[in-house]
Amino acid sequence: MKNSLLIGAMLGVVTATAIYSASGGGSAVKRTKRAVLKKIEDILD
C-alpha cells in the first residue's frame, strides 16, 4: 500500500511539474497543487 502511495505521489509531482512548465507558472500551479493534494487525500481515504 505504501509503495503505491509513493508512486501516486511521484506521478502527481511529475504531472504538476509538466503542467507548470507548459503553462509558465502562475495561478495554474496553485490549481495543480490543489488537485494533486486532493488526489493524495483520495488515495489515503
N, CA, C and O atoms as CSV, one atom per row, in Angstrom:
chain,resi,resn,atom,element,x,y,z
A,1,MET,N,N,0.841,-1.204,0.000
A,1,MET,CA,C,0.000,0.000,0.000
A,1,MET,C,C,0.870,1.246,0.000
A,1,MET,O,O,0.617,2.184,-0.755
A,2,LYS,N,N,1.886,1.257,0.839
A,2,LYS,CA,C,2.742,2.446,0.906
A,2,LYS,C,C,3.480,2.670,-0.405
A,2,LYS,O,O,3.694,3.811,-0.817
A,3,ASN,N,N,3.874,1.569,-1.065
A,3,ASN,CA,C,4.574,1.709,-2.343
A,3,ASN,C,C,3.687,2.373,-3.377
A,3,ASN,O,O,4.131,3.273,-4.090
A,4,SER,N,N,2.428,1.935,-3.469
A,4,SER,CA,C,1.512,2.523,-4.449
A,4,SER,C,C,1.248,3.979,-4.111
A,4,SER,O,O,1.071,4.802,-5.009
A,5,LEU,N,N,1.220,4.306,-2.824
A,5,LEU,CA,C,1.015,5.695,-2.407
A,5,LEU,C,C,2.191,6.546,-2.854
A,5,LEU,O,O,2.003,7.652,-3.361
A,6,LEU,N,N,3.409,6.033,-2.668
A,6,LEU,CA,C,4.605,6.764,-3.098
A,6,LEU,C,C,4.598,6.960,-4.603
A,6,LEU,O,O,4.904,8.045,-5.096
A,7,ILE,N,N,4.247,5.906,-5.335
A,7,ILE,CA,C,4.205,6.007,-6.799
A,7,ILE,C,C,3.177,7.048,-7.215
A,7,ILE,O,O,3.431,7.847,-8.117
A,8,GLY,N,N,2.020,7.044,-6.566
A,8,GLY,CA,C,0.980,8.021,-6.877
A,8,GLY,C,C,1.441,9.437,-6.604
A,8,GLY,O,O,1.180,10.346,-7.392
A,9,ALA,N,N,2.133,9.626,-5.477
A,9,ALA,CA,C,2.638,10.956,-5.138
A,9,ALA,C,C,3.681,11.407,-6.149
A,9,ALA,O,O,3.691,12.568,-6.559
A,10,MET,N,N,4.563,10.491,-6.554
A,10,MET,CA,C,5.595,10.827,-7.539
A,10,MET,C,C,4.952,11.215,-8.863
A,10,MET,O,O,5.348,12.201,-9.485
A,11,LEU,N,N,3.955,10.438,-9.296
A,11,LEU,CA,C,3.260,10.746,-10.545
A,11,LEU,C,C,2.606,12.115,-10.455
A,11,LEU,O,O,2.629,12.883,-11.416
A,12,GLY,N,N,2.023,12.422,-9.297
A,12,GLY,CA,C,1.400,13.726,-9.107
A,12,GLY,C,C,2.403,14.846,-9.232
A,12,GLY,O,O,2.126,15.867,-9.861
A,13,VAL,N,N,3.577,14.661,-8.633
A,13,VAL,CA,C,4.621,15.688,-8.701
A,13,VAL,C,C,5.094,15.860,-10.138
A,13,VAL,O,O,5.273,16.984,-10.608
A,14,VAL,N,N,5.296,14.745,-10.832
A,14,VAL,CA,C,5.742,14.812,-12.228
A,14,VAL,C,C,4.705,15.533,-13.082
A,14,VAL,O,O,5.049,16.375,-13.911
A,15,THR,N,N,3.441,15.198,-12.875
A,15,THR,CA,C,2.363,15.838,-13.632
A,15,THR,C,C,2.319,17.326,-13.336
A,15,THR,O,O,2.196,18.144,-14.248
A,16,ALA,N,N,2.421,17.680,-12.053
A,16,ALA,CA,C,2.392,19.094,-11.667
A,16,ALA,C,C,3.552,19.841,-12.301
A,16,ALA,O,O,3.386,20.968,-12.767
A,17,THR,N,N,4.731,19.219,-12.321
A,17,THR,CA,C,5.902,19.858,-12.919
A,17,THR,C,C,5.695,20.066,-14.411
A,17,THR,O,O,6.039,21.118,-14.951
A,18,ALA,N,N,5.130,19.056,-15.080
A,18,ALA,CA,C,4.889,19.164,-16.521
A,18,ALA,C,C,3.900,20.280,-16.823
A,18,ALA,O,O,4.104,21.060,-17.753
A,19,ILE,N,N,2.831,20.358,-16.039
A,19,ILE,CA,C,1.827,21.411,-16.251
A,19,ILE,C,C,2.453,22.773,-15.965
A,19,ILE,O,O,2.198,23.744,-16.676
A,20,TYR,N,N,3.276,22.835,-14.918
A,20,TYR,CA,C,3.947,24.090,-14.565
A,20,TYR,C,C,4.816,24.571,-15.721
A,20,TYR,O,O,4.784,25.748,-16.081
A,21,SER,N,N,5.588,23.663,-16.295
A,21,SER,CA,C,6.471,24.027,-17.409
A,21,SER,C,C,5.655,24.481,-18.611
A,21,SER,O,O,6.014,25.449,-19.281
A,22,ALA,N,N,4.558,23.782,-18.884
A,22,ALA,CA,C,3.755,24.078,-20.065
A,22,ALA,C,C,3.043,25.419,-19.933
A,22,ALA,O,O,2.927,26.165,-20.905
A,23,SER,N,N,2.564,25.723,-18.722
A,23,SER,CA,C,1.754,26.927,-18.532
A,23,SER,C,C,2.609,28.140,-18.209
A,23,SER,O,O,2.155,29.275,-18.357
A,24,GLY,N,N,3.837,27.915,-17.771
A,24,GLY,CA,C,4.704,29.036,-17.418
A,24,GLY,C,C,4.438,29.562,-16.020
A,24,GLY,O,O,4.847,30.676,-15.691
A,25,GLY,N,N,3.754,28.772,-15.186
A,25,GLY,CA,C,3.571,29.171,-13.794
A,25,GLY,C,C,2.267,29.899,-13.554
A,25,GLY,O,O,1.308,29.748,-14.312
A,26,GLY,N,N,2.238,30.694,-12.490
A,26,GLY,CA,C,1.056,31.481,-12.171
A,26,GLY,C,C,0.005,30.694,-11.418
A,26,GLY,O,O,0.311,29.757,-10.680
A,27,SER,N,N,-1.239,31.094,-11.618
A,27,SER,CA,C,-2.350,30.504,-10.863
A,27,SER,C,C,-2.555,29.035,-11.212
A,27,SER,O,O,-3.105,28.277,-10.413
A,28,ALA,N,N,-2.116,28.629,-12.400
A,28,ALA,CA,C,-2.275,27.229,-12.801
A,28,ALA,C,C,-1.550,26.311,-11.825
A,28,ALA,O,O,-2.004,25.198,-11.558
A,29,VAL,N,N,-0.425,26.776,-11.294
A,29,VAL,CA,C,0.344,25.952,-10.358
A,29,VAL,C,C,-0.455,25.729,-9.086
A,29,VAL,O,O,-0.509,24.613,-8.570
A,30,LYS,N,N,-1.078,26.792,-8.576
A,30,LYS,CA,C,-1.881,26.649,-7.361
A,30,LYS,C,C,-3.012,25.663,-7.591
A,30,LYS,O,O,-3.304,24.829,-6.734
A,31,ARG,N,N,-3.654,25.765,-8.769
A,31,ARG,CA,C,-4.745,24.855,-9.089
A,31,ARG,C,C,-4.233,23.417,-9.150
A,31,ARG,O,O,-4.880,22.496,-8.652
A,32,THR,N,N,-3.064,23.235,-9.767
A,32,THR,CA,C,-2.498,21.895,-9.906
A,32,THR,C,C,-2.139,21.322,-8.545
A,32,THR,O,O,-2.423,20.158,-8.261
A,33,LYS,N,N,-1.508,22.148,-7.694
A,33,LYS,CA,C,-1.145,21.684,-6.353
A,33,LYS,C,C,-2.383,21.225,-5.607
A,33,LYS,O,O,-2.371,20.188,-4.943
A,34,ARG,N,N,-3.457,22.005,-5.719
A,34,ARG,CA,C,-4.697,21.652,-5.033
A,34,ARG,C,C,-5.223,20.319,-5.557
A,34,ARG,O,O,-5.669,19.475,-4.780
A,35,ALA,N,N,-5.172,20.131,-6.867
A,35,ALA,CA,C,-5.665,18.896,-7.479
A,35,ALA,C,C,-4.834,17.701,-7.024
A,35,ALA,O,O,-5.374,16.636,-6.727
A,36,VAL,N,N,-3.516,17.887,-6.974
A,36,VAL,CA,C,-2.629,16.796,-6.552
A,36,VAL,C,C,-2.900,16.439,-5.099
A,36,VAL,O,O,-2.962,15.261,-4.746
A,37,LEU,N,N,-3.062,17.467,-4.245
A,37,LEU,CA,C,-3.348,17.207,-2.836
A,37,LEU,C,C,-4.661,16.445,-2.686
A,37,LEU,O,O,-4.763,15.531,-1.866
A,38,LYS,N,N,-5.660,16.819,-3.473
A,38,LYS,CA,C,-6.948,16.122,-3.405
A,38,LYS,C,C,-6.783,14.673,-3.816
A,38,LYS,O,O,-7.371,13.782,-3.203
A,39,LYS,N,N,-5.982,14.425,-4.856
A,39,LYS,CA,C,-5.757,13.051,-5.310
A,39,LYS,C,C,-5.092,12.235,-4.212
A,39,LYS,O,O,-5.481,11.094,-3.961
A,40,ILE,N,N,-4.091,12.815,-3.558
A,40,ILE,CA,C,-3.390,12.106,-2.482
A,40,ILE,C,C,-4.359,11.827,-1.336
A,40,ILE,O,O,-4.337,10.743,-0.754
A,41,GLU,N,N,-5.216,12.810,-1.008
A,41,GLU,CA,C,-6.209,12.600,0.048
A,41,GLU,C,C,-7.153,11.466,-0.324
A,41,GLU,O,O,-7.504,10.643,0.521
A,42,ASP,N,N,-7.567,11.421,-1.597
A,42,ASP,CA,C,-8.453,10.347,-2.051
A,42,ASP,C,C,-7.781,8.990,-1.883
A,42,ASP,O,O,-8.419,8.022,-1.470
A,43,ILE,N,N,-6.485,8.920,-2.206
A,43,ILE,CA,C,-5.750,7.658,-2.081
A,43,ILE,C,C,-5.680,7.243,-0.614
A,43,ILE,O,O,-5.824,6.065,-0.289
A,44,LEU,N,N,-5.456,8.221,0.274
A,44,LEU,CA,C,-5.333,7.919,1.699
A,44,LEU,C,C,-6.661,7.464,2.290
A,44,LEU,O,O,-6.673,6.628,3.195
A,45,ASP,N,N,-7.774,7.992,1.802
A,45,ASP,CA,C,-9.096,7.651,2.353
A,45,ASP,C,C,-9.583,6.281,1.957
A,45,ASP,O,O,-10.676,5.876,2.353
